[in-house]
Amino acid sequence: MSKTIIREIGTLVPSFEEEKVLILFGPNAPQELREVSVIHEFEGDVSDEPLVEGGKIIWGDQEYFITAVGSAANKNLKELGHISIYFSKPNEHVLPGAVFVEPFTFPHIEVGKEIRFEK
């Protein structure tokens, strides 16, 4: 399991709820991406592959099941803290940094809230 804490929520993040996508970035995110991203910081070690199909992303008490993982998602998450989480069915072509989850409901996000990645 890998655990991270939400440190900042970009001003434009709520506008992505309708599109059902959430962008995570680590604390070193460029300024131009901060307003569209949830900035988070890992606590402790990050496993080599925190994202696997059939695994979970848990936001506080909200549990999401991972249905698809892009080819670069684990590397991007570990190195940059960056992934794009889609609360919808995966397309035929999953983008390298994308993660698809269900249920398809946008999570409640707030600064200080924990996010866990479990296999």
N, C-alpha and C positions, 0 to 999 in steps of 0.2 A: 504494500500500500504506500502511496505517496500522498502527502498532505500539503496544502497551500492555503494562504490566507489572503482574502481580498483587501487590498490596501487603498484602492482608488477606483472610482467608477466615472468614466468619461461622460461628459455632458450629453453626447449624442447616443449613448448606449440604449436608453429607453426607446428611441425611434426605430431600433432594429427588432423590437418585439413582434411587430406585424410580419416581418420577413422571417422570423423565427431563426435568427442567427445571433451568436454571441462570440465576440472576439476576445480571447485572453492574451495578455502579454505580460512578461516579467517586468521587474522594476526598471530595467534599462531601456524600455520602449522609447522610440524617438518621439519627440514632442508632437509631431504632426499626426501620430497614430493614437495618442493618449485620449483624445476626446471621443474616439469611437471604440475604445477598448476598456475591458475590465483589467486593471493592473493588479497583479497578485505576486506573492513571494512564497517560495517553498520553505517549509520548515523541515529540517533534516535532509536526509538523502532522498534522491529521486531514483526510483527503480529504472533499469535500462529500458523496459517496455511497460510504462504505466498504462498505456492505452491498448486494449485488445478487444476484438469482437467478442461479445458475450460478457465483457467486464462491466464495471459500473463507474459512473461519475456521481458523487453524492454531494449535493449543495445543502448543508445543514440537515434538514429532515426530508429533503426531496431527493428521490433516487431515480437515476436515469440509466437505462441499459444501452450499452454501446452496440450499434448495429453495423457500422462500417468505420474503418480507420484508413486515412490516406497514407501513402507510402512514406511521406516525410514527417508525419504528425508526431511520432515519438521523439525523433531527433530534434524537431523544432521546439517541442515542449521542454525537453531536457536542456537544450542549449539557450533558448531565447524566452522560454515560458510562453511561447506562442502556439495557439491552435485556433481554428474557427469551429465552433460547435453549432451544428444544425439540428434543430428540433423538428425533423421531417424525415421522410423516406429518402434513402440514398439515390442519387442519379445513377445512370449507367456508368458515367465517368466520375469517380470520386477524386476531387482535387487533392494534391499531395499533403496539404496541411489541414485537411478537413476531417472532422469526426462527426458522425451522425448518431443521434440518440433517440430513444423513445422512453416515456411518452412525449408527445409533441407539444407539450406546454412549456412556455418560457419560465425559467426559474425566478424565484424571488431573490434578488441580489442586494447585498448591503455591505458596506465597509466593515471589516472585522470578521465576516462570516468565513467559515472554513469550507474548502472544497477538497474532497478526497477522491483519489483514483484507485479503484480496487479491481483485482482480477477475479 
